[in-house]
Structure formats: C-alpha cells, structure tokens
Amino acid sequence: MSITALSLLAAVGLATAAAGGSYAYLNANASLSGGTVTAGTATLTLGSVVQMSTNQLYPGQSVYGSVVVANTGNVALALTATVTGTTPLAQQLTIALRVVTSAQDCATTPTAPAWSVGTIAAPGSTGLGTIAAGSSVFLCVSAALPLTTAAGQGQSTPFNVKLDGTQA
C-alpha cells in the first residue's frame, strides 16, 4: 500500500508541475462617476434684408445686393439656399447666389454671373459652402431677366431666398 500511495503522490505532483502550479480565480471592480456631455449650438443669423441695386432691371440686365450671413453658434454650418417667388415676373427671374469676402465684391461682379442657380420657375437648392463657427460671410444675390422675358414693363416683384445651415 505504501508503494501505491507513493505512486499516487508522485502522479499528483507530476500533474501539478506539468499544469503550471496552482490557480486562483481573482476578481476586482471599480466605479466610475458619470461625466458631462454638452450639446453644441447651430445658429444662423442675417444682417438685414438684401438691399438690391436701384438700377432698373430689363431683359438681359442683372441687379445685385448683399447680406451678411453669420454663424453665431459653436459648430460649423454647411449653407444651402432655395429661392422662391410667386408673381409672373418673379417666375421669369434668374437668381444667382454666391459667398464673397465683402459687399464691394458683390458690386463689382460681372453683369452675367457664371454662378447662376436657375430660375424661380424651376426652384432647387444650391450649396454655398461652409461657415465656420463664430464667423460671417457676405452672400451676394443677383436677379436677372433673360432676353426672352415676356412683357413686364413697370412691374416690381418680391422673391425669397431661404437659407439653411446644417451642421458640417
């Protein structure tokens, strides 16, 4: 029996040595106090209503105006614009929009801007770039009557430019 016990003890010793020793199951945990999340603000403001040139508009002619567009929030905004108008004369207008560095840049723009976005009769929206948080730009607005404009002598018409700022 001593040989059997000794053999059994040797087998257990060899198995323990081969298995790498003894094991223990360890567990620990810690608590983390909550943090604070603050949402950003997206705020788009306009300096005033666009003041268009006082020049008379006739077929083939363009008039210009500008307005300051400011991002007073703390996130960058991608600016898009849509134009609308309901009168027959407004439906014939070609409206053009672009961002410029000063009001004077708008006034010195060529008569037939290459940046036209289309007529009010076929409205769509156009991207005007991104305005950084806390900065402002000048938006140049042009209204033109094509040479093929139907009669509209002596008329005036309002039109609307809707600006949207989406977090960029």
C-alpha positions in Angstrom: 0.0 0.0 0.0 2.9 2.4 0.6 4.0 1.9 -3.0 0.6 2.6 -4.2 0.3 5.8 -2.1 3.8 6.9 -3.1 2.9 6.3 -6.8 -0.3 8.2 -6.4 1.5 11.1 -4.6 4.2 11.2 -7.4 1.4 11.2 -10.1 -0.3 14.2 -8.4 3.0 16.0 -8.1 3.9 15.5 -11.7 0.4 16.6 -12.9 0.6 19.7 -10.8 4.1 20.5 -12.1 3.0 19.9 -15.7 -0.1 22.1 -15.3 2.0 25.1 -14.1 1.2 25.2 -10.5 -2.0 26.2 -8.7 -4.6 28.6 -9.9 -6.8 31.1 -8.2 -9.9 33.0 -9.5 -9.4 36.7 -8.9 -12.0 39.4 -9.4 -12.0 43.2 -8.9 -14.3 46.1 -9.8 -14.3 49.8 -9.6 -16.9 52.5 -10.0 -16.6 55.4 -12.4 -18.6 58.6 -11.6 -20.6 59.9 -14.6 -19.3 62.6 -16.9 -21.0 65.6 -18.6 -22.0 65.9 -22.2 -22.8 69.3 -23.7 -24.6 69.7 -27.0 -23.3 72.3 -29.5 -25.4 75.2 -30.9 -26.2 75.9 -34.5 -27.3 79.4 -35.0 -27.5 81.2 -38.4 -28.3 84.9 -38.4 -28.8 87.5 -41.2 -27.5 91.1 -41.0 -30.6 92.5 -42.7 -32.8 92.1 -45.8 -30.9 92.1 -49.0 -30.8 95.6 -50.5 -30.8 95.2 -54.3 -29.3 97.7 -56.6 -31.7 100.6 -57.5 -30.8 100.2 -61.2 -33.8 99.4 -63.4 -34.0 95.8 -64.4 -34.7 95.0 -68.0 -34.2 91.9 -70.2 -30.5 91.0 -70.3 -29.8 93.1 -67.2 -28.8 92.0 -63.7 -29.0 93.7 -60.3 -27.1 92.8 -57.2 -27.4 93.0 -53.5 -25.6 91.5 -50.5 -26.3 90.5 -47.0 -24.1 89.4 -44.0 -24.7 85.8 -43.0 -23.3 84.9 -39.6 -22.8 81.6 -37.8 -23.1 82.6 -34.2 -23.2 79.0 -32.9 -20.3 76.9 -32.0 -20.4 74.3 -34.8 -19.6 74.7 -38.5 -22.6 75.0 -40.7 -23.0 73.9 -44.4 -25.0 76.6 -46.1 -27.7 75.9 -48.7 -30.2 78.2 -50.4 -33.5 77.8 -52.1 -35.3 80.7 -54.0 -39.0 81.2 -54.5 -41.3 83.8 -56.0 -45.0 83.7 -57.0 -45.7 86.5 -59.3 -45.5 86.1 -63.1 -42.5 88.4 -63.3 -40.7 86.6 -60.4 -41.2 83.3 -62.3 -39.0 84.7 -65.1 -36.2 85.9 -62.8 -32.9 84.1 -62.8 -31.4 84.2 -59.3 -27.8 83.7 -58.6 -26.1 83.3 -55.2 -22.5 83.2 -54.1 -20.4 83.8 -51.0 -18.0 86.7 -51.3 -15.5 88.4 -48.9 -17.0 91.8 -48.9 -20.1 93.8 -50.1 -17.8 95.5 -52.6 -17.0 92.1 -54.2 -20.7 91.8 -54.9 -21.0 95.2 -56.5 -18.1 94.5 -58.9 -19.4 91.2 -60.1 -19.8 90.8 -63.9 -23.2 91.5 -65.3 -23.8 87.9 -66.4 -22.6 85.8 -63.4 -21.3 82.3 -64.1 -22.7 81.3 -60.7 -26.4 81.3 -61.6 -28.5 78.7 -59.9 -31.5 78.8 -62.1 -34.9 80.4 -62.4 -37.5 80.7 -59.8 -39.9 78.8 -62.1 -37.6 75.8 -61.7 -36.6 76.0 -58.0 -33.9 73.9 -56.5 -31.4 74.4 -53.8 -27.7 75.1 -54.1 -24.8 74.6 -51.7 -22.9 77.7 -50.8 -20.0 76.2 -48.8 -19.3 76.0 -45.0 -19.3 78.8 -42.5 -17.0 78.2 -39.5 -18.4 78.6 -36.0 -18.3 82.2 -34.9 -17.6 83.7 -38.3 -19.6 85.5 -41.0 -19.6 85.9 -44.8 -21.3 88.1 -47.3 -23.9 86.5 -49.5 -24.2 88.1 -52.9 -27.6 87.8 -54.6 -28.2 88.6 -58.2 -31.5 88.9 -60.0 -31.5 88.8 -63.8 -34.1 88.9 -66.6 -33.3 86.8 -69.6 -33.5 88.4 -73.0 -36.6 86.2 -73.8 -38.6 87.7 -70.9 -42.3 88.3 -71.6 -43.8 91.7 -71.0 -43.3 93.0 -67.5 -42.7 96.7 -68.1 -43.2 98.9 -65.0 -43.7 95.9 -62.6 -41.9 95.0 -59.5 -41.8 91.7 -57.7 -40.6 90.2 -54.5 -38.7 87.0 -54.3 -37.5 84.9 -51.3 -34.2 83.3 -50.5 -34.4 80.6 -47.9 -31.0 79.8 -46.2 -30.4 76.6 -44.3 -27.4 75.8 -42.1 -26.7 72.2 -41.4 -24.1 71.0 -39.0 -21.0 70.2 -41.1 
